[in-house]
């Protein structure tokens, strides 16, 4: 009878250790998945920020100009400007610079905004002065047929 009790206890101990080991393995997988998902989400947000920043920089020619531009350029610029408050909602400096820019659209304020945005994305704008960022290059004239009405 004593041998049977030992066999039963051994089976229970084996089952208990299997359940505990399995529980630890499940917990480890859950923690690993959370870490991976946080990393993927962070990388995607950074990618979206870089895309927004580079799109605004590319469309900066729309600021301070008295000529008409294609509606798609204006719409794209407005869309990117609207994305800033969501993408940089955790950065008070960017939000302050955005409010300043909305108060008075100027190349200087846009340069300050872009610089604040770049600081959080590690985009290397340190070698550029505000005048470099604000400089607009017009090499091609847009044909009148392509202008928005």
C-alpha positions as CSV (number, residue, x, y, z in Angstrom):
1,X,0.0,0.0,0.0
2,X,2.9,2.3,0.8
3,X,4.3,1.8,-2.7
4,X,1.0,2.6,-4.3
5,X,0.8,5.9,-2.2
6,X,4.3,6.8,-3.5
7,X,3.3,6.1,-7.1
8,X,0.1,8.2,-6.7
9,X,2.0,11.0,-5.0
10,X,4.6,10.9,-7.8
11,X,1.9,11.2,-10.4
12,X,0.3,14.1,-8.6
13,X,3.6,15.8,-8.2
14,X,4.4,15.3,-11.9
15,X,1.0,16.7,-12.9
16,X,1.4,19.6,-10.5
17,X,4.8,20.4,-11.8
18,X,3.5,20.1,-15.4
19,X,0.7,22.6,-14.7
20,X,3.1,25.0,-13.0
21,X,5.7,24.7,-15.8
22,X,3.0,25.2,-18.4
23,X,1.6,28.2,-16.6
24,X,5.1,29.8,-16.4
25,X,5.6,29.1,-20.1
26,X,2.2,30.7,-21.0
27,X,3.1,33.7,-18.8
28,X,6.5,34.1,-20.6
29,X,4.8,33.9,-24.0
30,X,2.3,36.6,-23.0
31,X,5.0,38.9,-21.7
32,X,7.1,38.3,-24.8
33,X,4.2,39.1,-27.1
34,X,3.4,42.3,-25.2
35,X,7.0,43.4,-25.5
36,X,7.1,42.6,-29.2
37,X,3.8,44.4,-29.8
38,X,5.0,47.5,-28.0
39,X,8.1,47.5,-30.0
40,X,6.2,47.1,-33.3
41,X,3.8,49.9,-32.3
42,X,6.6,52.2,-31.4
43,X,8.4,51.5,-34.7
44,X,5.2,52.2,-36.7
45,X,4.5,55.4,-34.9
46,X,8.1,56.5,-35.5
47,X,7.7,55.6,-39.2
48,X,4.5,57.6,-39.4
49,X,6.2,60.6,-37.7
50,X,9.1,60.5,-40.2
51,X,6.7,60.3,-43.1
52,X,4.6,63.2,-41.8
53,X,7.7,65.3,-41.2
54,X,9.2,64.7,-44.6
55,X,5.9,65.3,-46.4
56,X,5.5,68.6,-44.6
57,X,9.1,69.6,-45.5
58,X,8.4,68.7,-49.1
59,X,5.2,70.7,-49.2
60,X,6.6,73.8,-47.4
61,X,6.5,75.7,-50.6
62,X,2.8,76.3,-50.0
63,X,3.5,78.6,-47.1
64,X,3.7,82.3,-47.7
65,X,3.1,82.2,-51.4
66,X,0.5,84.2,-53.2
67,X,0.1,81.9,-56.1
68,X,-2.3,79.1,-56.6
69,X,-1.2,75.5,-56.2
70,X,-2.8,72.2,-57.2
71,X,-5.6,71.3,-54.8
72,X,-4.0,67.9,-54.1
73,X,-0.9,69.7,-52.7
74,X,-3.0,71.9,-50.4
75,X,-5.1,68.9,-49.3
76,X,-2.0,66.8,-48.6
77,X,-0.3,69.6,-46.7
78,X,-3.5,70.1,-44.6
79,X,-3.8,66.4,-43.9
80,X,-0.2,66.2,-42.7
81,X,-0.6,69.3,-40.5
82,X,-3.7,67.7,-39.0
83,X,-1.8,64.5,-38.2
84,X,0.8,66.3,-36.1
85,X,-1.5,66.7,-33.1
86,X,-2.2,63.0,-33.0
87,X,1.3,61.7,-33.8
88,X,3.0,64.1,-31.4
89,X,0.3,64.3,-28.7
90,X,2.9,63.2,-26.1
91,X,5.3,66.0,-27.0
92,X,4.3,69.4,-25.5
93,X,7.0,71.3,-27.4
94,X,5.7,70.2,-30.8
95,X,2.1,71.1,-29.8
96,X,3.3,74.6,-28.7
97,X,5.1,75.1,-32.0
98,X,2.0,73.8,-33.9
99,X,-0.2,76.4,-32.1
100,X,2.3,79.1,-32.9
101,X,2.3,78.1,-36.5
102,X,-1.5,78.1,-36.7
103,X,-1.5,81.6,-35.1
104,X,0.6,83.0,-37.9
105,X,1.7,80.9,-40.9
106,X,5.3,81.8,-41.7
107,X,8.4,80.0,-42.9
108,X,10.2,80.8,-39.7
109,X,7.4,79.3,-37.5
110,X,7.3,76.3,-39.8
111,X,11.0,75.8,-39.5
112,X,10.7,75.9,-35.7
113,X,7.8,73.3,-35.9
114,X,9.8,71.0,-38.2
115,X,12.8,71.2,-35.9
116,X,10.7,70.3,-32.8
117,X,9.2,67.4,-34.7
118,X,12.6,66.2,-35.9
119,X,14.0,66.2,-32.3
120,X,11.6,63.4,-31.4
121,X,12.2,61.3,-34.5
122,X,16.0,61.7,-34.5
123,X,15.9,63.1,-38.0
124,X,19.3,64.8,-38.4
125,X,18.3,68.5,-38.8
126,X,21.0,69.7,-36.5
127,X,23.3,70.8,-39.3
128,X,20.6,72.9,-40.9
129,X,19.7,76.4,-39.7
130,X,16.1,77.7,-39.7
131,X,16.9,79.6,-43.0
132,X,18.0,76.3,-44.6
133,X,14.8,74.6,-43.6
134,X,12.7,77.6,-44.6
135,X,14.4,78.0,-48.0
136,X,12.1,77.2,-50.9
137,X,13.3,76.2,-54.3
138,X,11.1,76.7,-57.3
139,X,12.7,75.3,-60.4
140,X,9.6,74.4,-62.3
141,X,6.5,76.5,-63.0
142,X,3.2,74.6,-62.7
143,X,1.2,74.9,-65.9
144,X,-2.1,76.8,-65.5
145,X,-4.1,73.7,-66.6
146,X,-3.0,71.9,-63.4
147,X,-3.9,74.7,-61.0
148,X,-7.0,74.2,-58.8
149,X,-9.9,76.4,-59.5
